[in-house]
Amino acid sequence: MRPATSAIDLAFFISCAALAALAQTTSPTQPMPSFEVASVKPAAPLNMNGGRGRGGRGSPGQVMFTNAPMTRLLMSAYGVKKYQISGPSWMDTERFDIVAKLPEGAKREDGNLMLQNLLAERFKLSVHRENKDLPIYTLVAAKNGPKMNESAEVPAPKDGDVAPPITTPLSQRKMGPDGFPIMPAGGRGDLIIQVAPGRMRMKVTMETMAQFADFLSNELDRPVMDTTGLTKNYDFILVYAPEPGGGRGPMRIMAAPPSDGGTPADPDAAPTLLVALQEQLGLKLEQKKGPVELLVIDHVEKTPTEN
């Protein structure tokens, strides 16, 4: 049996993990690497169907962000989660478009340092790091144990193998008995989220509990540590109710599971995430508190300097 993990051990783990993620610095005598050329400008206002900001690699040798809030830029530049960023509230609402060209021969990891330098130049960004005690979650096995299937062994993909495209439009796919379109069989390490009125369905294939905990930390905007002791890859489906106005953004756990292990009061309603984890997967989230490494924004301009 795996020994219990103490709160002190968890706090130490979180602090060390965050320090490793944030340790992206250059020598004091070495200049920060820069993009060959970069365009930075405020994004056009989002329409009613506006979605989440996109960012990352564009064409080869290019970094591109579209409708990206400052928090998204900082997450990419410093390798942190959203809950690790402490700064003004407008960083979640003001959005920007960035297109930048990497110098010839630049390494992939250089792109983050170049983005840090670009934000400092165009937004006058300055930051520091500090620890702060914050609420965290631990993912544990519930009383009756996990209810997930271990993934079947899948042959490793050969060089040149490409996943088959999904050619059937979503509107033309057959609907399953749960009200969601039937998706094609997943491959290695797939996590697919589907949204229907009043509920969300997460289909997971070939994922570890550590990967699942990392996903939950993004959903809950709070650190989630895997202490289940489960070391295999798992396949499962999780159906739960999104918070009002939510989606795949940060969500709050509003209700505890019923003490008798029964279903929520409304049998037709999708359960909250906390209830769904326990009833469908045999897992629980336990709340604790521990030090988390934060990226604190000392100064940042709302409008970038001209290109």
C-alpha atoms as a printed R data frame, in Angstrom:
    type eleno elety resid chain resno       x      y       z
1   ATOM     1    CA   MET     A     1   0.000  0.000   0.000
2   ATOM     2    CA   ARG     A     2   1.282  3.452  -0.856
3   ATOM     3    CA   PRO     A     3   2.106  5.503   2.290
4   ATOM     4    CA   ALA     A     4  -0.008  8.551   2.981
5   ATOM     5    CA   THR     A     5   1.355 11.862   1.749
6   ATOM     6    CA   SER     A     6   1.598 14.532   4.427
7   ATOM     7    CA   ALA     A     7   0.621 18.163   3.936
8   ATOM     8    CA   ILE     A     8   4.287 19.137   4.441
9   ATOM     9    CA   ASP     A     9   5.372 16.697   1.710
10  ATOM    10    CA   LEU     A    10   2.722 18.111  -0.643
11  ATOM    11    CA   ALA     A    11   3.720 21.694   0.072
12  ATOM    12    CA   PHE     A    12   7.370 20.859  -0.586
13  ATOM    13    CA   PHE     A    13   6.450 19.078  -3.821
14  ATOM    14    CA   ILE     A    14   4.345 21.991  -5.078
15  ATOM    15    CA   SER     A    15   7.033 24.528  -4.243
16  ATOM    16    CA   CYS     A    16   9.791 22.510  -5.925
17  ATOM    17    CA   ALA     A    17   7.669 21.783  -9.005
18  ATOM    18    CA   ALA     A    18   6.774 25.445  -9.401
19  ATOM    19    CA   LEU     A    19  10.376 26.548  -8.907
20  ATOM    20    CA   ALA     A    20  11.463 24.175 -11.660
21  ATOM    21    CA   ALA     A    21   8.766 25.513 -13.994
22  ATOM    22    CA   LEU     A    22   9.759 29.093 -13.326
23  ATOM    23    CA   ALA     A    23  13.517 28.607 -13.582
24  ATOM    24    CA   GLN     A    24  13.834 30.092 -17.053
25  ATOM    25    CA   THR     A    25  16.580 32.661 -16.739
26  ATOM    26    CA   THR     A    26  19.728 33.656 -18.548
27  ATOM    27    CA   SER     A    27  23.136 34.534 -17.232
28  ATOM    28    CA   PRO     A    28  23.463 38.166 -16.024
29  ATOM    29    CA   THR     A    29  26.178 38.677 -18.657
30  ATOM    30    CA   GLN     A    30  24.172 37.045 -21.439
31  ATOM    31    CA   PRO     A    31  21.629 39.231 -23.255
32  ATOM    32    CA   MET     A    32  18.056 38.001 -23.460
33  ATOM    33    CA   PRO     A    33  17.346 36.388 -26.852
34  ATOM    34    CA   SER     A    34  14.991 38.345 -29.100
35  ATOM    35    CA   PHE     A    35  12.689 37.606 -32.000
36  ATOM    36    CA   GLU     A    36  13.971 38.634 -35.399
37  ATOM    37    CA   VAL     A    37  10.825 40.721 -35.895
38  ATOM    38    CA   ALA     A    38   7.580 40.951 -33.946
39  ATOM    39    CA   SER     A    39   4.165 42.600 -34.298
40  ATOM    40    CA   VAL     A    40   2.220 43.307 -31.088
41  ATOM    41    CA   LYS     A    41  -1.182 45.004 -31.120
42  ATOM    42    CA   PRO     A    42  -4.499 45.024 -29.236
43  ATOM    43    CA   ALA     A    43  -6.923 42.444 -30.632
44  ATOM    44    CA   ALA     A    44 -10.163 43.436 -32.333
45  ATOM    45    CA   PRO     A    45 -13.230 43.204 -30.051
46  ATOM    46    CA   LEU     A    46 -14.623 39.693 -29.758
47  ATOM    47    CA   ASN     A    47 -17.986 38.990 -31.355
48  ATOM    48    CA   MET     A    48 -20.771 37.059 -29.612
49  ATOM    49    CA   ASN     A    49 -19.147 33.806 -30.650
50  ATOM    50    CA   GLY     A    50 -15.690 34.854 -29.497
51  ATOM    51    CA   GLY     A    51 -13.782 32.059 -27.851
52  ATOM    52    CA   ARG     A    52 -10.678 31.538 -25.841
53  ATOM    53    CA   GLY     A    53  -7.464 33.114 -26.968
54  ATOM    54    CA   ARG     A    54  -5.193 30.916 -29.048
55  ATOM    55    CA   GLY     A    55  -1.451 30.885 -28.919
56  ATOM    56    CA   GLY     A    56   1.700 28.955 -29.677
57  ATOM    57    CA   ARG     A    57   3.470 28.036 -32.851
58  ATOM    58    CA   GLY     A    58   2.224 29.316 -36.182
59  ATOM    59    CA   SER     A    59   4.017 28.332 -39.369
60  ATOM    60    CA   PRO     A    60   7.545 26.936 -38.963
61  ATOM    61    CA   GLY     A    61   9.803 29.525 -37.371
62  ATOM    62    CA   GLN     A    62   6.873 31.636 -36.194
63  ATOM    63    CA   VAL     A    63   5.151 32.289 -32.871
64  ATOM    64    CA   MET     A    64   1.566 33.530 -33.066
65  ATOM    65    CA   PHE     A    65  -1.108 34.488 -30.512
66  ATOM    66    CA   THR     A    66  -4.643 35.541 -31.470
67  ATOM    67    CA   ASN     A    67  -7.115 37.196 -29.067
68  ATOM    68    CA   ALA     A    68  -4.833 36.178 -26.198
69  ATOM    69    CA   PRO     A    69  -5.207 37.834 -22.769
70  ATOM    70    CA   MET     A    70  -2.063 38.898 -20.953
71  ATOM    71    CA   THR     A    71  -2.423 35.952 -18.570
72  ATOM    72    CA   ARG     A    72  -2.189 33.567 -21.542
73  ATOM    73    CA   LEU     A    73   0.971 35.302 -22.758
74  ATOM    74    CA   LEU     A    74   2.530 35.054 -19.296
75  ATOM    75    CA   MET     A    75   1.615 31.376 -19.022
76  ATOM    76    CA   SER     A    76   3.466 30.681 -22.265
77  ATOM    77    CA   ALA     A    77   6.421 32.941 -21.523
78  ATOM    78    CA   TYR     A    78   7.095 31.702 -17.979
79  ATOM    79    CA   GLY     A    79   5.674 28.179 -18.084
80  ATOM    80    CA   VAL     A    80   3.208 28.779 -15.243
81  ATOM    81    CA   LYS     A    81  -0.445 27.977 -14.572
82  ATOM    82    CA   LYS     A    82  -3.043 30.727 -14.439
83  ATOM    83    CA   TYR     A    83  -3.420 30.368 -10.660
84  ATOM    84    CA   GLN     A    84   0.283 31.178 -10.272
85  ATOM    85    CA   ILE     A    85  -0.114 34.673 -11.767
86  ATOM    86    CA   SER     A    86  -0.835 37.599  -9.425
87  ATOM    87    CA   GLY     A    87  -1.580 40.892 -11.162
88  ATOM    88    CA   PRO     A    88  -4.247 43.407 -12.233
89  ATOM    89    CA   SER     A    89  -7.665 42.086 -13.246
90  ATOM    90    CA   TRP     A    90  -7.518 43.578 -16.760
91  ATOM    91    CA   MET     A    91  -4.938 40.928 -17.698
92  ATOM    92    CA   ASP     A    92  -7.857 38.483 -18.072
93  ATOM    93    CA   THR     A    93  -9.979 40.756 -20.274
94  ATOM    94    CA   GLU     A    94  -7.692 42.817 -22.515
95  ATOM    95    CA   ARG     A    95  -6.603 40.722 -25.490
96  ATOM    96    CA   PHE     A    96  -3.694 40.976 -27.899
97  ATOM    97    CA   ASP     A    97  -2.467 39.640 -31.240
98  ATOM    98    CA   ILE     A    98   1.200 38.739 -31.555
99  ATOM    99    CA   VAL     A    99   3.066 37.467 -34.594
100 ATOM   100    CA   ALA     A   100   6.821 36.975 -34.182
101 ATOM   101    CA   LYS     A   101   9.560 35.401 -36.263
102 ATOM   102    CA   LEU     A   102  12.215 33.239 -34.649
103 ATOM   103    CA   PRO     A   103  15.809 33.807 -35.725
104 ATOM   104    CA   GLU     A   104  17.275 31.121 -37.941
105 ATOM   105    CA   GLY     A   105  18.629 28.241 -35.877
106 ATOM   106    CA   ALA     A   106  16.723 29.230 -32.727
107 ATOM   107    CA   LYS     A   107  15.783 26.379 -30.402
108 ATOM   108    CA   ARG     A   108  12.196 25.749 -29.355
109 ATOM   109    CA   GLU     A   109  12.996 26.561 -25.717
110 ATOM   110    CA   ASP     A   110  14.424 29.938 -26.781
111 ATOM   111    CA   GLY     A   111  10.925 31.047 -27.803
112 ATOM   112    CA   ASN     A   112   9.795 31.404 -24.176
113 ATOM   113    CA   LEU     A   113  12.744 33.616 -23.298
114 ATOM   114    CA   MET     A   114  12.142 35.693 -26.425
115 ATOM   115    CA   LEU     A   115   8.500 36.134 -25.400
116 ATOM   116    CA   GLN     A   116   9.591 37.248 -21.914
117 ATOM   117    CA   ASN     A   117  11.875 39.818 -23.526
118 ATOM   118    CA   LEU     A   118   9.142 40.972 -25.922
119 ATOM   119    CA   LEU     A   119   6.666 41.523 -23.067
120 ATOM   120    CA   ALA     A   120   9.286 43.496 -21.149
121 ATOM   121    CA   GLU     A   121  10.000 45.690 -24.174
122 ATOM   122    CA   ARG     A   122   6.457 46.314 -25.430
123 ATOM   123    CA   PHE     A   123   4.473 46.234 -22.163
124 ATOM   124    CA   LYS     A   124   7.228 47.390 -19.750
125 ATOM   125    CA   LEU     A   125   6.636 44.165 -17.850
126 ATOM   126    CA   SER     A   126   8.528 43.513 -14.631
127 ATOM   127    CA   VAL     A   127   7.908 40.561 -12.314
128 ATOM   128    CA   HIS     A   128   9.191 38.808  -9.228
129 ATOM   129    CA   ARG     A   129   8.489 35.454  -7.618
130 ATOM   130    CA   GLU     A   130   7.302 34.612  -4.144
131 ATOM   131    CA   ASN     A   131   5.654 31.831  -2.155
132 ATOM   132    CA   LYS     A   132   2.166 32.191  -0.722
133 ATOM   133    CA   ASP     A   133  -0.079 29.807   1.191
134 ATOM   134    CA   LEU     A   134  -3.059 28.990  -1.034
135 ATOM   135    CA   PRO     A   135  -5.838 26.376  -1.106
136 ATOM   136    CA   ILE     A   136  -4.862 23.255  -3.025
137 ATOM   137    CA   TYR     A   137  -6.555 19.939  -3.804
138 ATOM   138    CA   THR     A   138  -5.284 16.391  -3.532
139 ATOM   139    CA   LEU     A   139  -6.790 13.737  -5.789
140 ATOM   140    CA   VAL     A   140  -7.349 10.527  -3.798
141 ATOM   141    CA   ALA     A   141  -9.149  7.207  -4.210
142 ATOM   142    CA   ALA     A   142 -12.647  7.245  -2.662
143 ATOM   143    CA   LYS     A   143 -13.810  4.759  -0.031
144 ATOM   144    CA   ASN     A   144 -15.004  2.122  -2.505
145 ATOM   145    CA   GLY     A   145 -11.921  2.451  -4.697
146 ATOM   146    CA   PRO     A   146 -11.446  3.594  -8.317
147 ATOM   147    CA   LYS     A   147 -14.011  2.616 -10.961
148 ATOM   148    CA   MET     A   148 -11.913  3.152 -14.088
149 ATOM   149    CA   ASN     A   149 -10.710  0.718 -16.734
150 ATOM   150    CA   GLU     A   150  -7.006  0.259 -17.300
151 ATOM   151    CA   SER     A   151  -6.064  1.116 -20.877
152 ATOM   152    CA   ALA     A   152  -5.317 -1.724 -23.272
153 ATOM   153    CA   GLU     A   153  -1.803 -1.871 -24.622
154 ATOM   154    CA   VAL     A   154  -1.552 -0.023 -27.930
155 ATOM   155    CA   PRO     A   155   1.392 -0.551 -30.305
156 ATOM   156    CA   ALA     A   156   3.674  2.451 -30.467
157 ATOM   157    CA   PRO     A   157   3.065  4.549 -33.618
158 ATOM   158    CA   LYS     A   158   5.505  4.010 -36.427
159 ATOM   159    CA   ASP     A   159   7.432  6.814 -38.054
160 ATOM   160    CA   GLY     A   160   5.174  8.646 -40.455
161 ATOM   161    CA   ASP     A   161   1.924  7.395 -38.893
162 ATOM   162    CA   VAL     A   162  -0.767 10.080 -38.880
163 ATOM   163    CA   ALA     A   163  -4.044  9.899 -36.972
164 ATOM   164    CA   PRO     A   164  -7.003  9.621 -39.381
165 ATOM   165    CA   PRO     A   165  -8.929 12.875 -39.746
166 ATOM   166    CA   ILE     A   166 -12.428 13.272 -38.340
167 ATOM   167    CA   THR     A   167 -14.311 13.938 -41.576
168 ATOM   168    CA   THR     A   168 -17.937 13.734 -40.433
169 ATOM   169    CA   PRO     A   169 -19.265 17.158 -39.373
170 ATOM   170    CA   LEU     A   170 -20.422 17.307 -35.761
171 ATOM   171    CA   SER     A   171 -24.010 18.068 -36.865
172 ATOM   172    CA   GLN     A   172 -24.119 14.842 -38.919
173 ATOM   173    CA   ARG     A   173 -22.792 12.447 -36.263
174 ATOM   174    CA   LYS     A   174 -25.149 10.012 -34.598
175 ATOM   175    CA   MET     A   175 -26.268 10.902 -31.083
176 ATOM   176    CA   GLY     A   176 -25.617  8.550 -28.200
177 ATOM   177    CA   PRO     A   177 -28.138  7.728 -25.449
178 ATOM   178    CA   ASP     A   178 -26.495 10.334 -23.204
179 ATOM   179    CA   GLY     A   179 -27.318 13.177 -25.622
180 ATOM   180    CA   PHE     A   180 -23.762 13.626 -26.948
181 ATOM   181    CA   PRO     A   181 -22.513 12.956 -30.501
182 ATOM   182    CA   ILE     A   182 -20.719  9.605 -30.836
183 ATOM   183    CA   MET     A   183 -17.019 10.307 -31.247
184 ATOM   184    CA   PRO     A   184 -14.517  8.065 -33.042
185 ATOM   185    CA   ALA     A   185 -12.357  5.762 -30.950
186 ATOM   186    CA   GLY     A   186  -9.558  7.618 -29.223
187 ATOM   187    CA   GLY     A   187  -5.853  7.113 -29.730
188 ATOM   188    CA   ARG     A   188  -3.003  7.460 -27.302
189 ATOM   189    CA   GLY     A   189  -3.382 10.096 -24.611
190 ATOM   190    CA   ASP     A   190  -6.644 11.604 -25.867
191 ATOM   191    CA   LEU     A   191  -8.820 13.900 -23.755
192 ATOM   192    CA   ILE     A   192 -11.967 15.098 -25.540
193 ATOM   193    CA   ILE     A   193 -14.544 17.432 -24.007
194 ATOM   194    CA   GLN     A   194 -18.060 17.762 -25.409
195 ATOM   195    CA   VAL     A   195 -20.630 20.296 -24.251
196 ATOM   196    CA   ALA     A   196 -24.417 19.890 -24.222
197 ATOM   197    CA   PRO     A   197 -27.076 21.996 -22.478
198 ATOM   198    CA   GLY     A   198 -26.505 21.709 -18.748
199 ATOM   199    CA   ARG     A   199 -23.725 19.146 -18.930
200 ATOM   200    CA   MET     A   200 -20.213 18.406 -20.111
201 ATOM   201    CA   ARG     A   201 -18.707 15.057 -21.021
202 ATOM   202    CA   MET     A   202 -15.016 14.291 -20.801
203 ATOM   203    CA   LYS     A   203 -13.769 11.233 -22.684
204 ATOM   204    CA   VAL     A   204 -10.285 10.182 -21.587
205 ATOM   205    CA   THR     A   205  -8.125  7.550 -23.282
206 ATOM   206    CA   MET     A   206  -4.666  6.352 -22.215
207 ATOM   207    CA   GLU     A   207  -4.155  9.022 -19.540
208 ATOM   208    CA   THR     A   208  -2.315  8.758 -16.239
209 ATOM   209    CA   MET     A   209  -3.747 10.105 -12.996
210 ATOM   210    CA   ALA     A   210  -0.937 12.669 -12.923
211 ATOM   211    CA   GLN     A   211  -2.075 13.954 -16.330
212 ATOM   212    CA   PHE     A   212  -5.694 13.978 -15.174
213 ATOM   213    CA   ALA     A   213  -4.756 15.920 -12.024
214 ATOM   214    CA   ASP     A   214  -2.947 18.469 -14.173
215 ATOM   215    CA   PHE     A   215  -6.079 18.871 -16.297
216 ATOM   216    CA   LEU     A   216  -8.209 19.355 -13.175
217 ATOM   217    CA   SER     A   217  -5.827 22.038 -11.926
218 ATOM   218    CA   ASN     A   218  -6.502 24.002 -15.110
219 ATOM   219    CA   GLU     A   219 -10.268 23.527 -14.760
220 ATOM   220    CA   LEU     A   220 -10.362 24.489 -11.099
221 ATOM   221    CA   ASP     A   221  -7.713 27.220 -11.290
222 ATOM   222    CA   ARG     A   222  -6.034 25.642  -8.271
223 ATOM   223    CA   PRO     A   223  -3.201 23.116  -7.799
224 ATOM   224    CA   VAL     A   224  -4.387 19.499  -7.878
225 ATOM   225    CA   MET     A   225  -1.871 16.892  -6.716
226 ATOM   226    CA   ASP     A   226  -2.231 13.220  -7.632
227 ATOM   227    CA   THR     A   227  -2.007 11.121  -4.446
228 ATOM   228    CA   THR     A   228  -4.135  8.205  -5.674
229 ATOM   229    CA   GLY     A   229  -1.236  5.774  -5.904
230 ATOM   230    CA   LEU     A   230  -2.593  4.668  -9.314
231 ATOM   231    CA   THR     A   231   0.265  4.220 -11.773
232 ATOM   232    CA   LYS     A   232  -1.389  2.764 -14.899
233 ATOM   233    CA   ASN     A   233  -2.986  4.454 -17.898
234 ATOM   234    CA   TYR     A   234  -6.784  4.643 -17.754
235 ATOM   235    CA   ASP     A   235  -9.836  5.047 -20.003
236 ATOM   236    CA   PHE     A   236 -12.993  6.637 -18.653
237 ATOM   237    CA   ILE     A   237 -15.904  8.970 -19.345
238 ATOM   238    CA   LEU     A   238 -16.888 11.693 -16.875
239 ATOM   239    CA   VAL     A   239 -20.188 13.611 -17.177
240 ATOM   240    CA   TYR     A   240 -20.765 16.651 -14.962
241 ATOM   241    CA   ALA     A   241 -22.551 19.994 -14.840
242 ATOM   242    CA   PRO     A   242 -20.549 23.119 -15.719
243 ATOM   243    CA   GLU     A   243 -20.791 26.108 -13.434
244 ATOM   244    CA   PRO     A   244 -23.102 28.922 -14.648
245 ATOM   245    CA   GLY     A   245 -21.258 30.938 -17.252
246 ATOM   246    CA   GLY     A   246 -18.487 28.379 -17.221
247 ATOM   247    CA   GLY     A   247 -17.103 26.055 -19.805
248 ATOM   248    CA   ARG     A   248 -13.547 24.944 -19.815
249 ATOM   249    CA   GLY     A   249 -12.581 27.949 -17.744
250 ATOM   250    CA   PRO     A   250 -11.925 27.890 -13.992
251 ATOM   251    CA   MET     A   251 -14.816 26.253 -12.161
252 ATOM   252    CA   ARG     A   252 -15.812 26.150  -8.505
253 ATOM   253    CA   ILE     A   253 -16.879 23.080  -6.583
254 ATOM   254    CA   MET     A   254 -20.184 24.132  -5.060
255 ATOM   255    CA   ALA     A   255 -21.544 21.007  -3.368
256 ATOM   256    CA   ALA     A   256 -20.226 18.069  -1.389
257 ATOM   257    CA   PRO     A   257 -21.236 14.520  -2.358
258 ATOM   258    CA   PRO     A   258 -24.266 13.096  -0.567
259 ATOM   259    CA   SER     A   259 -23.317 11.496   2.744
260 ATOM   260    CA   ASP     A   260 -25.250  8.352   1.833
261 ATOM   261    CA   GLY     A   261 -23.449  8.011  -1.495
262 ATOM   262    CA   GLY     A   262 -26.707  8.561  -3.402
263 ATOM   263    CA   THR     A   263 -27.406 10.647  -6.455
264 ATOM   264    CA   PRO     A   264 -28.004 14.423  -6.446
265 ATOM   265    CA   ALA     A   265 -31.473 15.636  -5.499
266 ATOM   266    CA   ASP     A   266 -32.556 16.072  -9.143
267 ATOM   267    CA   PRO     A   267 -32.009 12.683 -10.852
268 ATOM   268    CA   ASP     A   268 -32.184 14.272 -14.309
269 ATOM   269    CA   ALA     A   269 -29.532 16.886 -13.566
270 ATOM   270    CA   ALA     A   270 -25.847 16.283 -14.273
271 ATOM   271    CA   PRO     A   271 -23.875 16.099 -11.019
272 ATOM   272    CA   THR     A   272 -21.312 18.652  -9.922
273 ATOM   273    CA   LEU     A   273 -17.697 17.857 -10.701
274 ATOM   274    CA   LEU     A   274 -17.001 16.783  -7.130
275 ATOM   275    CA   VAL     A   275 -19.974 14.392  -7.073
276 ATOM   276    CA   ALA     A   276 -19.182 13.064 -10.565
277 ATOM   277    CA   LEU     A   277 -15.595 12.246  -9.627
278 ATOM   278    CA   GLN     A   278 -16.725 10.176  -6.666
279 ATOM   279    CA   GLU     A   279 -19.762  8.455  -8.176
280 ATOM   280    CA   GLN     A   280 -18.454  7.779 -11.688
281 ATOM   281    CA   LEU     A   281 -14.697  7.333 -11.142
282 ATOM   282    CA   GLY     A   282 -14.351  6.449  -7.452
283 ATOM   283    CA   LEU     A   283 -12.082  9.462  -6.851
284 ATOM   284    CA   LYS     A   284 -12.255 12.416  -4.456
285 ATOM   285    CA   LEU     A   285 -10.763 15.889  -4.182
286 ATOM   286    CA   GLU     A   286  -9.626 16.835  -0.695
287 ATOM   287    CA   GLN     A   287  -8.891 20.457   0.135
288 ATOM   288    CA   LYS     A   288  -5.660 21.417   1.865
289 ATOM   289    CA   LYS     A   289  -3.417 24.463   2.053
290 ATOM   290    CA   GLY     A   290   0.207 24.838   1.084
291 ATOM   291    CA   PRO     A   291   2.800 27.248  -0.353
292 ATOM   292    CA   VAL     A   292   2.525 27.847  -4.099
293 ATOM   293    CA   GLU     A   293   5.146 29.667  -6.153
294 ATOM   294    CA   LEU     A   294   3.608 32.818  -7.665
295 ATOM   295    CA   LEU     A   295   4.655 35.050 -10.524
296 ATOM   296    CA   VAL     A   296   3.852 38.517  -9.164
297 ATOM   297    CA   ILE     A   297   3.402 41.351 -11.658
298 ATOM   298    CA   ASP     A   298   5.210 44.455 -10.384
299 ATOM   299    CA   HIS     A   299   4.388 46.569 -13.425
300 ATOM   300    CA   VAL     A   300   2.741 46.060 -16.812
301 ATOM   301    CA   GLU     A   301   1.325 48.572 -19.292
302 ATOM   302    CA   LYS     A   302  -2.162 48.048 -20.652
303 ATOM   303    CA   THR     A   303  -1.248 49.328 -24.126
304 ATOM   304    CA   PRO     A   304   1.833 47.998 -25.920
305 ATOM   305    CA   THR     A   305   4.333 50.367 -27.478
306 ATOM   306    CA   GLU     A   306   4.108 50.782 -31.240
307 ATOM   307    CA   ASN     A   307   5.695 48.208 -33.540
